[in-house]
Amino acid sequence: MALDVGQRDWPACTADAIFSANTFHIMSWAEVVMLLQRAAQLLPTAGVLAIYGPFQYAGQHTSVSNRQFDLMLQRPRSAFRHTGCIRGPARRTGRGLLLEADHAMPANNRVLVLRKAVRPGACLR
């Protein structure tokens, strides 16, 4: 099912997992936070949000090509996101999306796997 993060209401449904590919670096920060919040509302306990794309770590790009691409994106709404900046809002969704895994992928991309906490305030990392 395709979802538009800016859509006023998401469909009333259930899902064990949500996958978002190549979106966080082209959405505004407000849309990133909105996606995290809505995913946390939709997912059941232990549900997974997987996010594929390029990210920064400790303020650094993972490659020269990613740095060049990010510089092209530097507009009011678009930029590579720092993984640390995603973790905080994900935890604060009120439903605790916690970073469970961070996988290297081809072409200097990553897959961040966030899982909805079994209990509020739980910490995986």
C-alpha positions in Angstrom: 0.0 0.0 0.0 1.4 3.4 -1.0 1.1 6.1 1.7 1.6 9.8 1.4 3.1 11.1 4.6 1.5 14.5 4.1 -2.0 13.0 3.7 -4.3 14.2 6.4 -5.4 10.7 7.4 -3.7 7.4 6.8 -6.0 4.5 5.9 -7.4 2.6 8.9 -5.5 -0.7 8.7 -3.0 -2.8 10.4 0.5 -3.7 9.3 3.3 -5.6 10.9 5.9 -3.6 9.0 6.4 -0.4 7.1 9.2 0.1 4.5 10.3 3.6 3.3 12.9 3.8 0.6 14.9 6.9 -0.5 12.5 9.3 1.2 14.1 10.7 4.4 16.6 12.8 2.5 14.0 14.4 0.2 11.3 15.1 2.8 11.3 18.1 5.1 12.3 17.4 8.7 8.6 18.0 9.7 7.6 15.2 7.3 10.3 12.9 8.6 8.9 13.4 12.2 5.4 12.9 10.9 6.3 9.6 9.3 7.9 8.4 12.5 4.8 9.4 14.5 2.3 7.9 12.1 4.3 4.7 11.8 4.3 4.3 15.6 0.5 4.8 15.7 -0.1 2.2 12.9 2.4 -0.5 14.0 1.5 -3.1 16.6 3.9 -3.8 19.6 7.1 -5.2 18.1 6.2 -3.9 14.6 9.0 -2.8 12.3 9.7 0.4 10.4 12.6 -0.1 7.9 14.1 3.0 6.4 16.4 2.6 3.3 18.6 5.4 2.0 21.7 7.5 2.6 22.4 8.8 6.1 25.1 10.7 8.0 26.9 9.4 11.1 28.4 11.9 13.6 28.0 14.6 11.1 30.0 12.7 8.4 28.9 11.3 5.1 29.7 7.6 4.4 31.4 8.4 1.1 32.5 11.3 -1.1 29.7 10.6 -3.6 27.1 10.9 -0.8 28.7 14.2 0.3 28.4 15.5 -3.2 24.8 14.3 -3.5 23.9 15.9 -0.2 25.3 19.2 -1.3 23.0 19.1 -4.3 20.1 18.5 -2.0 20.8 21.4 0.4 17.4 23.1 0.1 15.1 24.2 2.8 13.4 20.7 2.9 16.0 18.2 1.6 19.2 16.9 3.2 20.8 13.7 4.4 19.6 12.9 7.9 21.9 12.1 10.8 21.0 8.7 12.3 21.3 10.2 15.8 18.7 12.9 14.9 16.2 10.2 13.8 16.6 8.1 17.0 15.3 10.8 19.4 12.0 11.7 17.6 11.5 8.0 17.0 11.7 7.2 20.7 9.5 10.2 21.6 6.6 9.1 19.4 4.9 8.0 22.7 5.0 4.5 21.4 8.8 4.1 21.4 10.2 3.2 18.0 13.7 2.0 18.9 16.7 1.5 16.6 17.3 -2.3 16.5 19.7 -2.6 13.6 21.6 -0.5 11.1 22.7 -2.4 7.9 25.2 -1.4 5.2 23.7 -1.7 1.7 25.2 -1.2 -1.8 25.9 2.3 -3.2 26.6 3.7 0.3 23.1 3.3 1.5 21.8 1.9 4.8 18.7 0.2 6.2 17.7 1.4 9.6 15.4 -1.0 11.4 13.3 0.5 14.1 11.0 -1.7 16.3 8.1 -0.6 18.3 8.9 -1.0 22.0 7.2 -3.9 23.9 6.8 -1.4 26.7 7.0 2.4 26.8 10.4 3.6 27.9 12.1 0.3 26.9 15.6 0.8 25.5 17.3 -1.5 22.9 20.3 0.8 22.3 
